[in-house]
Amino acid sequence: MGVRKHNMAKQIKEAKKDVAFAKLTGCPTSPRKMRLVADLVRGVEVEKALQILKFCVKEASINIEKLLLSAIANWQAKNEDASIEDANLYVKTITVDSAAMLKRLRPAPQGRAHRIRKRSNHVTIVLGSKNVESK
């Protein structure tokens, strides 16, 4: 029984070796605005995605660019012997989920108050290697 578990653990570890991810939690940007930028780089090669994010005028692109660089560094840490150019890395999945909301009150006419919702989000990037999937 122990040998079988050991072999399964080894197989899972080998399968995870070609995938790297990074998470950004609690980013103080609306998820809707962040998704506009995330949609630009979904499924794109890493080099092209970095160029897209570098020249995008939206503020959310700065955070996603940093996150993408972090995911690349995580991939390099897992695959020390491989090079990025040979691996053909691409953005496999990128998800933007809503996080905690700060609720504030803004004064309104006639003694009323309007609620202001300051939204934040969580972003997760998963990188995949095209060379491994073609084998």
C-alpha positions in Angstrom: 0.0 0.0 0.0 2.8 2.4 0.9 4.6 1.8 -2.4 1.5 2.5 -4.5 1.0 5.8 -2.7 4.6 6.7 -3.2 4.4 6.0 -6.9 1.2 8.1 -7.2 2.8 11.0 -5.4 5.8 10.8 -7.8 3.5 10.8 -10.8 1.5 13.8 -9.5 4.7 15.7 -8.8 6.0 15.1 -12.4 2.6 16.2 -13.8 2.8 19.5 -11.8 6.4 20.2 -12.9 5.3 21.7 -16.3 2.7 23.9 -14.7 3.5 27.0 -12.6 1.1 29.5 -11.1 1.0 32.8 -9.1 -1.7 34.5 -7.1 -2.5 38.1 -6.4 -4.9 38.5 -3.5 -6.7 41.6 -2.3 -5.8 43.9 -5.2 -7.7 47.2 -4.8 -9.2 47.3 -8.3 -12.6 46.4 -9.4 -12.8 42.9 -10.8 -14.6 44.1 -13.9 -11.8 46.5 -14.7 -9.2 43.7 -14.1 -11.0 41.2 -16.3 -10.7 43.6 -19.3 -6.9 43.3 -19.1 -6.9 39.6 -18.2 -8.9 38.8 -21.3 -6.1 40.3 -23.4 -3.5 37.8 -22.3 -5.5 34.6 -21.8 -4.1 31.8 -24.0 -1.2 34.0 -25.3 2.5 33.1 -25.3 4.4 34.6 -22.3 6.7 36.9 -24.4 3.7 38.4 -26.3 1.6 38.7 -23.1 4.4 40.8 -21.5 4.5 43.1 -24.5 0.7 43.5 -24.5 0.7 44.4 -20.8 3.7 46.7 -21.1 1.9 48.9 -23.7 -1.6 48.6 -22.2 -2.8 52.0 -20.8 -5.0 50.5 -18.1 -3.7 50.6 -14.5 -4.7 47.0 -14.0 -2.0 45.9 -16.5 0.8 46.9 -14.1 -0.4 44.4 -11.5 -1.0 41.6 -14.0 2.4 42.2 -15.5 4.1 41.8 -12.1 2.0 38.7 -11.5 3.0 37.2 -14.8 6.7 37.8 -14.0 6.2 36.1 -10.7 4.6 33.0 -12.4 7.6 32.9 -14.8 10.0 33.0 -11.8 8.0 30.2 -10.2 8.3 28.1 -13.3 12.0 28.6 -13.4 12.3 27.5 -9.8 10.5 24.3 -10.6 12.5 23.7 -13.9 16.0 24.8 -13.2 17.6 22.8 -16.0 15.1 23.9 -18.7 15.1 27.3 -20.6 12.0 29.4 -21.1 12.5 29.8 -24.8 12.5 26.0 -25.4 9.5 25.4 -23.2 7.1 27.7 -25.2 5.3 29.0 -22.1 1.9 30.4 -22.4 -0.9 31.7 -20.2 -3.0 28.6 -19.7 -5.6 30.1 -17.4 -6.1 33.5 -15.8 -9.0 34.0 -13.4 -10.2 37.2 -11.7 -12.5 36.7 -8.6 -14.0 39.3 -6.4 -12.5 39.7 -2.9 -13.7 41.6 0.2 -15.6 44.8 -0.4 -15.0 48.0 1.7 -18.4 49.6 2.4 -18.3 53.4 3.0 -21.1 56.0 3.3 -21.2 59.2 1.2 -23.4 62.1 2.4 -26.4 62.7 0.1 -29.0 65.5 0.0 -31.7 65.9 2.6 -29.9 64.0 5.4 -29.6 60.7 3.4 -26.5 58.7 2.7 -25.4 56.7 -0.3 -23.4 53.5 0.1 -20.0 53.4 -1.7 -18.6 49.9 -2.4 -14.9 49.9 -2.9 -14.2 46.6 -4.6 -11.1 44.4 -4.7 -10.2 41.2 -6.4 -8.0 38.0 -6.5 -6.1 37.1 -9.7 -4.7 33.7 -10.4 -2.4 33.0 -13.4 -1.5 29.4 -14.5 1.3 29.0 -17.0 1.5 25.9 -19.2 4.2 24.6 -21.5 3.3 23.8 -25.1 6.2 21.4 -25.5 5.0 19.0 -22.8 1.4 19.0 -24.0 2.5 18.0 -27.6 4.3 14.9 -26.4 
